[in-house]
Amino acid sequence: MPIEDLNKRLGNALDASQQFDQLIGAKTVDPSEFTLWTGKDILKASHRHNIQESFTGTGAMSQRKKGPLSAKEDTFRELRQSILAIAQSCDEDHTDIYYMDGEEKWAIFVRVRPN
């Protein structure tokens, strides 16, 4: 599939996710409906490899792309890195996780409830 089509689909999916409650309804997630995690190593269980990043060396420590498409191109990589960071924090028994931009204009707080 051409990269332009993938970027268009990604953009549409991100737009739709921002309007979830208008499109789907106000269904909430009830954590008590899920089974408890019984594994020990959440980081290992949640790790996924990206073959393109492996070959090109564009992992977490690389420079971000610049230009008008940089945010869309980096979205999946940032999502994977965020999931891995949360998993590692859970493995280390941290329950409060903060994400903050370098300019301190925004922050996200994630609280993980232990079993």
C-alpha positions in Angstrom: 0.0 0.0 0.0 1.4 3.4 -0.9 2.6 5.6 2.0 0.2 8.3 1.1 -2.8 5.9 1.5 -1.4 4.7 4.9 -1.0 8.3 6.1 -4.5 9.1 5.0 -5.9 6.0 6.9 -3.8 6.9 10.0 -5.1 10.5 9.8 -8.7 9.3 9.5 -8.3 6.9 12.4 -6.8 9.5 14.7 -9.6 11.9 13.8 -12.2 9.3 14.5 -10.6 8.4 17.8 -10.9 12.0 18.9 -14.7 11.8 18.3 -15.3 8.4 19.9 -18.0 9.5 22.2 -20.0 11.2 19.4 -19.5 8.2 17.0 -19.9 5.2 19.3 -21.5 6.6 22.4 -20.4 7.2 26.0 -19.5 3.6 26.8 -17.0 3.5 29.5 -14.4 0.8 30.2 -14.9 -1.0 33.5 -11.5 -2.5 34.6 -13.2 -5.0 36.8 -14.6 -6.8 33.7 -11.1 -7.8 32.7 -9.1 -10.7 34.1 -6.1 -9.9 36.3 -2.6 -10.0 34.8 -0.9 -13.2 36.0 2.4 -12.8 34.2 5.5 -11.4 35.8 7.2 -9.4 33.1 4.8 -6.9 31.4 7.6 -5.3 29.4 8.6 -8.6 27.8 4.9 -9.4 27.1 4.2 -6.1 25.5 7.4 -5.7 23.4 6.8 -5.8 19.6 9.5 -5.5 17.0 9.3 -3.2 14.0 11.5 -4.6 11.2 11.8 -1.2 9.4 13.1 0.5 12.6 15.5 -2.4 13.1 17.0 -2.1 9.7 17.1 1.7 9.5 18.1 2.3 13.1 15.2 4.6 13.8 14.4 3.4 17.3 13.7 5.4 20.4 17.1 7.1 20.5 17.1 8.5 17.0 16.3 12.0 15.8 12.7 12.8 14.9 11.8 13.6 11.4 11.1 17.3 10.5 8.5 18.7 8.3 4.8 18.6 7.8 4.4 14.8 8.1 6.7 14.3 11.1 3.9 14.0 13.6 2.0 11.4 11.6 5.2 9.4 10.8 6.3 9.4 14.4 2.9 8.5 15.9 3.2 4.7 15.9 6.8 4.8 17.1 5.8 7.1 20.0 2.9 4.9 20.9 5.1 1.8 21.0 7.6 3.6 23.2 4.9 4.9 25.5 3.5 1.4 26.0 6.9 0.0 26.7 7.6 2.8 29.2 4.3 2.1 31.0 5.1 -1.6 31.0 8.6 -1.1 32.5 7.1 1.2 35.2 4.6 -1.5 36.1 7.3 -4.1 36.3 9.2 -1.8 38.7 6.0 -1.4 40.8 5.5 2.3 40.0 1.9 3.2 40.0 2.1 6.9 39.0 3.5 7.7 35.6 3.9 11.2 34.2 4.5 12.3 30.6 5.5 15.9 30.0 6.8 17.8 27.0 10.2 19.5 27.2 8.6 23.0 27.2 6.2 22.0 30.0 3.1 23.0 28.0 1.3 19.7 28.5 1.4 16.7 30.7 -0.4 13.4 31.0 -0.8 11.5 34.3 -1.4 7.7 34.3 -2.2 5.9 37.5 -2.0 2.1 37.4 -4.1 0.3 40.0 -2.2 -2.6 41.5 -4.0 -6.0 41.9 
